[in-house]
Amino acid sequence: MAWNNLNDIHRMFGAFRRRRMDKFCDVMAPSDEVKVLDIGGRVNTWTTESKPGLRFPVTMINVERSGHEVDGRFTYMEGNGCALPFRDRSFDIAFSNSVIEHVGGWEEQEAFAREARRVADKLWIQTPARSFPLEPHMFALFVHWFPRKVQRKLVRHFSLWGWKMKPTPKDVEWVLDGTRLLTWAEVKKLFPDCSIFKERFLGLTKSYVIVRGSRQVSAKQEG
């Protein structure tokens, strides 16, 4: 089962992604010469959700190599975000959007954070906040706050994903195993040398954005 099957649902969040990419461009101010590594990302982030006119090269690394050339900007590679096949500081910016919550347990998330910090001088990494009441992958209220045995019962009948996909018990386990949302304290522990700011919706923290290497946010870390 692929997450792409939920594209029609994810379009509802397109405005958030476009606003986030506007913020990325404003804060990081990337020139045409910077080298960007997108860990686990999608080319649409750079072609349809970003400001027009961006020209810098982007290396896209995913567990499965996929994608097509767009104006020669993109290089596609197969690889693991927890063990990146690059030397230290190979890129100017390491970028990741809603990936670290899918790499496994805490040890894998530590490895992902360590690798992202290693391969680039600057970072821009976003991840959904566990404190937000809507679980953004299953589109269910509060389900991620319950123990696993309760989640199994709720996901199928009390989530938009469950209503749409009609998952088998195996599908439910696959989704639950593949998502571990982070708390504010965990994000700070994973990225101790970074600034962190909060994206909010209706006054609630929707997600965290981890930034390193921008003078605009170097002295700002929201609590």
N, C-alpha and C positions, 0 to 999 in steps of 0.2 A: 504494500500500500504506500503510495507516495503522497507527500504533503501537497504536491501540485494539484491533487484532486480537490483541494479546498480553496482554489484560487478565487472562485466566485465569492466566498466568504471573506477572504483576506482583502479583497478590493475595498471593503468597508473601512479598512485601516490605511488606505492609500494616502489620505490627507496627513496622517501622522508621519508616515515615512517621508513624504515630500518635505514637510516642515523640518524633520530631522536632518535631511540632506541639505536643506538651506542653511541650517545651523552649522553643519559640518563645514560647508564652504566658507561661511562667515568666520568661524572660529579658527579653522586650520589654514585658510587662505592658500590653497595649494596652487603652485605655479604649474605651467605646462611641463616642466622638467622633473617634477617629483616622481618617484617610483612608489606605487601603492600596492600593498598586498591585501587582497580581500579574502579573509579566511572563512570559507564556507558560505560565500555569498552568491548572489544572482546578478547577472549582467543588467537586468532591469533597474537595479539600484542606480546604475551609472548612466543608463540610456534614457529612461523615462521618468525616474523619480528625482533626478538631480537637475540643477540649473543647466540650461543649454550652454553649449560652448566649451565645456570641459574637454581638455585634450591630453591630459597626462596619462601615461600607460598604467594599466592595472593588471596584475597577475591574480587570477582567480584559482584558488586551490580548494578542492572538494574531495570527499571520499570517493566519488566517481567523477571522472573527467567528462565534462559536457559543456557545450556552448559553441558559438560560431563567431567568426571574426566580425568586428564592427569597426570599420575605418582603421584596422590594424592596431587598435588600442589594447586589445585584450589577449593575454596569454593564459591558456587553460592547462591546469596540472591536476594530477591525482595525488592526494596526500592526506596525511592525518594532522589536524590542527594541534594535536597534543605532542607531535614529534615532527616539526617542520623541517624539510630538507634544504635549509638555507643556512648560510653562515651568519654570524652575529652582524647586526646592522646592515643587512643586505638591502633593506628598503628604507625609504624616508618615513612612510606612514604604514602602520598595520591597522587595518580596518576590519571590523566584524559587527554584524547586525543580527542579533537573536540567534546566536550559535552556541555560546558557552554553556547554556542551560541544557544542551542536547548531547554533550560529549561523554556523559557518564556520571559517575559519582564524584565525591569531593576530590579524590586524588587525581582524577582525570581533569577536573576543572582547575586544579592547581597547576597541572602540567600545561594546560592550554594557556593560562595566564602567563606562566613563566616563558613559554615559547613566544607569545605575542610581544612581550616586553623585550625579549632577546633580539628579535630579528629586525626591529625598527627603532629609530630614535623617538618617533612620535606615535601615539596611540589614539584611536577612536573606536571604542568598543561599547556596544549597547546590549543590554539584556533586560528582559521584563522583571519587574519587582514582585517578589513573593507576597508582599503586603497588599498588593492590589487585589480587590475582591473578585475580579473577572480573570479566570485562567485563560490566557490568550490563545492557546493552541487547541483546546477542546471547547472553548467558548462556553464556559460554565461558571456560574457564581459559586464561590467559596469551596469548590470541590478539592482544590489543592491544599486546603487547610486540614483536611480529614486524614485519618490513617488509611493505609492502602486498602484494607479490607472494606472500608466504607466507600472509598473511591470506586472500587470495582462495581459496586452496586449502583452508584450515582451516574457514572459516566454514560452508560448506554441510554438511559431514559431522561437524564436531567442535564444534558449538554447539547448544544447545537450540532457539534461534531457527531454525537451519537445519533441524533435524529436524522441527520443527513446521510451518514455513512452506514448506519445499521451494523456496527462492528460485531465480530465474533468475540468471545472471551479472549482468544489469542490476540486479536487486534487491540483490545483494551489493554492487555498486559504490555504489548509492544509500545503503545503510546505512553503509558505510565512509566515504563522502564526507561524510555528515551527522553524524559523531561525532568530536570531538577532545577527549579527556580531558586534564585539566590536572595538572601536577605541583605540588608544594608551593611550589617557587620561583616558578613562573608565577603561582600564586594570590596570593602576597605581592606580586609586581610589579604585578598588575592592581589590587589593593586596598591601596595602601600606607598609607592612613589608617584601616584597619579592623583589628579583632581577628579572629583565625582560630582556630577550634578543630576538633578532629578527632573524627568519629564512628568508633568502633572496633567490629570484630567479630572475635572470637577473637584479640584482641590486635593485630590489623592495622588500619591506617587504611582505612576503607571510603569515607569521603567527607569533604569539608571544608565547614564552615559559616562564612561570612563575616558578621561582625556589626559594625555601627557605631551608636553612639548609645545603648547600654545601659550604665549605670553598673556593672552586675553583671559585665560582661566587659571593660570599658574598659582595665583594667590586665592582662588575661590574654591571652596569645597562645601557644599551645602549639607547640613545635618538634618 
